[in-house]
Amino acid sequence: MSVTDDITAAIKPAIEATGNYLEEITITPAGKRRMLTVIVDGESHLNLDQVTVITKEISEIIENLPTLGELPFTLEVTSPGIDRPLTLPRHWRKNVGRLVKVTLNDGTVVEGRITSADEAAAVIEGKKSADNISYSDVMKAVLEIEFKSINSDSSVELDEDGE
């Protein structure tokens, strides 16, 4: 059993007890210390308080885990970033309402807003139509970054001097 497997076996029950999911564990050398990164996700987007609670739970468990040995480590607990691909039905469900770019197995690219998602497929509403996309047809799906204006109804008018 690898170090990552040992850590996973030790912390996964504690994470699941909080109603969340262990997405990934990575251990990277960082000089005299190692970086232990734990990516945790939930049915909804995690807030800072939730991540803090999970971090305390994980920290208590791994502090006494003999698998890590004597070399010090830094623990980083985080949620998946915006660039992380949507790979599971729960990823799609929690991102209903967000913009997505989907590359299908046949190379077709579908862009639009996720309007609904279930265990087998998601509906992506684009500019011209809505597509029911089966997850088995998806090669890659990533969220698109969407910038919103603070006051989207107002426009800025400049005078002749550009002011």
C-alpha contacts under 8 A as a table, 3 or more apart, distances in Angstrom:
res1	aa1	res2	aa2	distance
1	M	5	D	6.01
1	M	6	D	6.64
2	S	5	D	5.07
2	S	6	D	6.26
3	V	6	D	5.08
3	V	7	I	6.21
3	V	67	T	6.04
3	V	68	L	7.13
4	T	7	I	5.16
4	T	8	T	6.03
4	T	25	I	6.71
4	T	26	T	7.29
4	T	27	I	7.56
5	D	8	T	5.01
5	D	9	A	6.10
6	D	9	A	5.19
6	D	10	A	6.23
6	D	67	T	6.96
7	I	10	A	5.06
7	I	11	I	6.13
7	I	62	I	7.27
7	I	65	L	7.88
7	I	67	T	7.74
8	T	11	I	5.45
8	T	12	K	5.53
8	T	25	I	7.38
9	A	12	K	5.80
9	A	13	P	7.55
10	A	13	P	7.08
10	A	14	A	8.00
10	A	61	I	7.06
10	A	62	I	7.71
11	I	14	A	5.38
11	I	15	I	6.35
11	I	58	I	5.97
11	I	61	I	6.77
11	I	62	I	7.73
12	K	15	I	5.17
12	K	16	E	6.11
12	K	21	Y	7.69
12	K	22	L	6.20
13	P	16	E	5.11
13	P	17	A	6.04
14	A	17	A	5.05
14	A	18	T	6.77
14	A	54	I	7.98
14	A	57	E	6.71
14	A	58	I	7.27
15	I	18	T	5.39
15	I	19	G	6.97
15	I	20	N	5.73
15	I	21	Y	6.26
15	I	22	L	6.62
15	I	40	V	7.82
15	I	54	I	6.51
15	I	57	E	7.83
15	I	58	I	7.77
16	E	19	G	5.04
16	E	20	N	5.03
16	E	21	Y	5.73
16	E	22	L	7.58
17	A	20	N	7.29
18	T	54	I	7.43
19	G	42	G	7.01
20	N	40	V	6.86
20	N	41	D	5.76
20	N	42	G	4.48
20	N	43	E	7.25
21	Y	40	V	5.63
21	Y	41	D	5.15
21	Y	42	G	5.79
22	L	25	I	7.96
22	L	38	V	7.51
22	L	39	I	6.30
22	L	40	V	4.78
22	L	41	D	6.50
23	E	38	V	7.70
23	E	39	I	5.33
23	E	40	V	5.40
23	E	41	D	6.42
24	E	38	V	5.97
24	E	39	I	5.13
24	E	40	V	7.28
25	I	36	L	7.18
25	I	37	T	5.67
25	I	38	V	4.67
25	I	39	I	6.36
26	T	35	M	7.89
26	T	36	L	5.88
26	T	37	T	5.22
26	T	38	V	6.73
27	I	34	R	6.67
27	I	35	M	5.58
27	I	36	L	4.63
27	I	37	T	6.38
28	T	34	R	5.68
28	T	35	M	5.17
28	T	36	L	6.70
29	P	32	K	7.82
29	P	33	R	6.57
29	P	34	R	4.50
29	P	35	M	6.22
30	A	33	R	5.23
30	A	34	R	4.99
30	A	35	M	6.20
31	G	34	R	7.12
32	K	71	L	7.53
32	K	72	P	7.41
33	R	71	L	6.51
33	R	72	P	5.08
33	R	73	F	4.90
33	R	74	T	6.89
34	R	71	L	7.50
34	R	72	P	6.51
34	R	73	F	4.39
34	R	74	T	6.14
35	M	73	F	5.57
35	M	74	T	4.87
35	M	75	L	6.18
35	M	76	E	7.26
36	L	73	F	6.62
36	L	74	T	5.96
36	L	75	L	4.92
36	L	76	E	6.10
37	T	75	L	6.06
37	T	76	E	4.71
37	T	77	V	5.89
37	T	78	T	7.53
38	V	75	L	7.69
38	V	76	E	6.19
38	V	77	V	4.81
38	V	78	T	6.33
39	I	77	V	5.95
39	I	78	T	5.01
39	I	79	S	5.22
39	I	80	P	6.18
40	V	77	V	7.11
40	V	78	T	6.10
40	V	79	S	5.02
40	V	80	P	7.00
41	D	44	S	7.92
41	D	45	H	7.35
41	D	46	L	6.93
41	D	79	S	5.57
41	D	80	P	6.66
42	G	45	H	6.40
42	G	46	L	6.61
43	E	90	R	6.39
43	E	91	H	7.76
43	E	93	R	7.71
43	E	94	K	5.82
44	S	94	K	5.41
45	H	94	K	7.25
46	L	50	Q	6.09
46	L	51	V	6.73
46	L	79	S	6.93
47	N	50	Q	5.43
47	N	51	V	6.44
48	L	51	V	5.11
48	L	52	T	6.10
49	D	52	T	5.06
49	D	53	V	6.34
50	Q	53	V	5.25
50	Q	54	I	6.31
51	V	54	I	5.12
51	V	55	T	5.99
51	V	77	V	6.92
51	V	78	T	6.93
51	V	79	S	7.92
52	T	55	T	5.03
52	T	56	K	6.31
53	V	56	K	5.32
53	V	57	E	6.41
54	I	57	E	5.09
54	I	58	I	6.15
54	I	77	V	7.86
55	T	58	I	5.16
55	T	59	S	5.90
55	T	76	E	7.96
55	T	77	V	5.99
56	K	59	S	5.09
56	K	60	E	6.24
57	E	60	E	5.50
57	E	61	I	6.59
58	I	61	I	5.21
58	I	62	I	6.20
59	S	62	I	5.39
59	S	63	E	5.92
59	S	75	L	7.46
60	E	63	E	5.57
60	E	64	N	7.38
61	I	64	N	6.22
61	I	65	L	6.71
62	I	65	L	4.78
62	I	68	L	7.89
65	L	68	L	6.18
65	L	69	G	7.83
66	P	69	G	5.46
68	L	71	L	7.20
80	P	84	R	6.16
81	G	84	R	5.49
82	I	142	V	7.79
82	I	143	L	6.31
82	I	144	E	7.90
82	I	145	I	7.55
83	D	142	V	6.31
83	D	143	L	6.67
84	R	142	V	6.60
84	R	143	L	7.94
85	P	140	K	6.65
85	P	141	A	5.43
85	P	142	V	4.73
85	P	143	L	7.45
86	L	91	H	5.46
86	L	92	W	6.38
86	L	140	K	7.48
86	L	141	A	5.39
86	L	142	V	5.96
86	L	143	L	7.80
87	T	91	H	6.67
87	T	140	K	7.92
87	T	141	A	7.49
88	L	91	H	5.31
88	L	92	W	6.87
89	P	92	W	5.21
89	P	93	R	6.30
89	P	117	A	7.24
89	P	118	D	6.47
89	P	119	E	5.29
89	P	120	A	7.06
89	P	121	A	7.70
89	P	135	Y	7.81
90	R	93	R	4.94
90	R	94	K	6.11
90	R	119	E	7.80
91	H	94	K	5.53
91	H	95	N	6.46
92	W	95	N	5.25
92	W	96	V	6.49
92	W	114	I	7.67
92	W	117	A	5.97
92	W	118	D	7.96
92	W	122	A	7.12
93	R	96	V	5.54
93	R	116	S	7.04
93	R	117	A	5.15
93	R	118	D	6.74
95	N	98	R	5.55
95	N	114	I	7.09
96	V	113	R	7.59
96	V	114	I	4.90
96	V	115	T	5.52
96	V	116	S	5.84
96	V	117	A	7.04
97	G	113	R	5.89
97	G	114	I	5.29
97	G	115	T	5.69
98	R	113	R	5.42
98	R	114	I	5.81
98	R	143	L	7.08
98	R	144	E	7.71
99	L	111	E	7.37
99	L	112	G	5.43
99	L	113	R	4.28
99	L	114	I	6.38
99	L	143	L	5.82
99	L	144	E	5.29
99	L	145	I	7.47
99	L	146	E	7.29
100	V	111	E	5.78
100	V	112	G	5.66
100	V	113	R	5.99
100	V	114	I	6.81
100	V	124	I	7.97
100	V	141	A	6.77
100	V	142	V	5.69
100	V	143	L	4.30
100	V	144	E	5.21
101	K	109	V	7.00
101	K	110	V	5.92
101	K	111	E	4.51
101	K	112	G	6.80
101	K	141	A	5.69
101	K	142	V	5.52
101	K	143	L	6.23
101	K	144	E	6.48
102	V	109	V	5.56
102	V	110	V	5.08
102	V	111	E	6.20
102	V	138	V	6.85
102	V	139	M	7.67
102	V	140	K	5.86
102	V	141	A	4.31
102	V	142	V	6.63
103	T	107	G	5.98
103	T	108	T	5.80
103	T	109	V	4.52
103	T	110	V	6.48
103	T	138	V	6.18
103	T	139	M	5.58
103	T	140	K	5.17
103	T	141	A	6.22
104	L	107	G	5.27
104	L	108	T	5.28
104	L	109	V	6.26
104	L	110	V	7.77
104	L	137	D	5.59
104	L	138	V	4.46
104	L	139	M	5.02
104	L	140	K	6.87
105	N	108	T	7.39
105	N	137	D	5.57
105	N	138	V	5.69
105	N	139	M	4.90
110	V	124	I	7.82
110	V	126	G	7.66
111	E	124	I	7.37
111	E	125	E	7.93
111	E	126	G	6.03
112	G	124	I	5.51
112	G	125	E	5.12
112	G	126	G	4.14
112	G	127	K	7.08
113	R	124	I	5.32
113	R	125	E	5.17
113	R	126	G	6.47
114	I	117	A	7.39
114	I	122	A	6.79
114	I	123	V	5.82
114	I	124	I	4.63
114	I	125	E	6.43
115	T	122	A	7.52
115	T	123	V	5.59
115	T	124	I	5.99
115	T	125	E	6.50
116	S	122	A	5.61
116	S	123	V	5.30
116	S	124	I	7.64
117	A	120	A	7.83
117	A	121	A	5.87
117	A	122	A	4.08
117	A	123	V	6.34
118	D	121	A	5.71
118	D	122	A	6.38
120	A	134	S	5.92
120	A	135	Y	6.05
120	A	136	S	7.98
121	A	132	N	6.61
121	A	133	I	5.33
121	A	134	S	4.15
121	A	135	Y	5.37
122	A	132	N	5.77
122	A	133	I	5.30
122	A	134	S	6.57
122	A	135	Y	7.48
123	V	130	A	6.53
123	V	131	D	5.52
123	V	132	N	4.45
123	V	133	I	6.06
124	I	130	A	5.49
124	I	131	D	5.18
124	I	132	N	6.45
124	I	133	I	7.17
125	E	128	K	7.93
125	E	129	S	5.97
125	E	130	A	4.06
125	E	131	D	6.29
126	G	129	S	5.35
126	G	130	A	5.80
126	G	131	D	7.77
133	I	137	D	7.03
133	I	138	V	7.65
134	S	137	D	5.44
134	S	138	V	7.03
135	Y	138	V	5.23
138	V	141	A	6.92
148	K	152	S	7.17
149	S	152	S	4.88
151	N	154	S	5.85
152	S	155	S	7.78
158	L	161	D	7.44
158	L	162	G	5.02
158	L	163	E	5.15
159	D	162	G	5.30
159	D	163	E	5.53
160	E	163	E	7.43
